[in-house]
Amino acid sequence: MPALASAVFNLRNTLRTWEARRSSRRRLAKLDQYILADIGMDATAANAEIRKPFWRA
């Protein structure tokens, strides 16, 4: 049973990580150029991050 519990725990953590990435990238897509500049990012870097699939860090 510990192996199953560990697998479920790892799966849950992976799904949470993927959801956090998806959510962060959606919020990043809504920022304008002035906010991007405030966080030290330009539109090119933001677009590169936004286009990444959720499973890619």
Phi, psi and omega in degrees: 000325179301326179294320178294316179299319178295319179296318179295317178300314180295320178297315179300316179295321178297315179297321177295319178297315179298318179295320179296318178296315180299315180295315180298319181290326175294318178293320178300322181296337183271352183281143177272174185298330182287319177292319177302317179297322178298328180264008175078032181230141175259174184298324180296313179294320179297316180296323178297319179291318182297324183283346180295141174291156186299335182276353181259128181285000000 
